Amino acid sequence: MESIELLSFLDWPEFNGESSLRAVAEKIIEYYDIGPDDIVGGSSLGGIVAIEIDKILNNPKVVLLGSAIDVTEVNSFLLKLSVLSDYAPIKIIQLLTGKYDVTLLKMFSESDPQFIKMMCQLIPTWKGYLGNSKKLLRIHGAKDLVISCPNEAHKILDGGHLIAMTHASNCEALLSSYL
């Protein structure tokens, strides 16, 4: 019996100065040949970009793993810090954070500094999701300190921001029942 692959895990394409979340979404659509019949999703910023992909393609479903549908769900302190992104020594911060064995910090330390700066500038002005909430599957860690856990999400009680990594089996079970 041949199995059908349900999920594809995509890496961010190389950053080339895209100056809007829509431009990032368009690049990912083209780079990975995403179509209107595909179910899109992502974690954190990846979920925000999945929403932007849906705005362009009107996909049948959107899966958000610890992601926001509105900028008001993002930690307000982090949003306030984002205005400093032009002045922050991102490369130095990356060197310091890369020394710790914490997944979120390692991911940050390995990201393109220009991409980080641009996303920090874009998130506070993001318009959010205005579509049909019935097509969304939201899985969220109840202890997420980056994006607050929404009431309508499927909550993973002991999960934080990186639930797709820390609670993969819980996410897989919810995805299987949803898809």
Summary of the structure (lengths in Angstrom):
residues: 179
radius of gyration: 16.2
end to end distance: 19.9
largest distance: 55.9
contacts: 497
relative contact order: 0.15
helix: 45%
strand: 11%
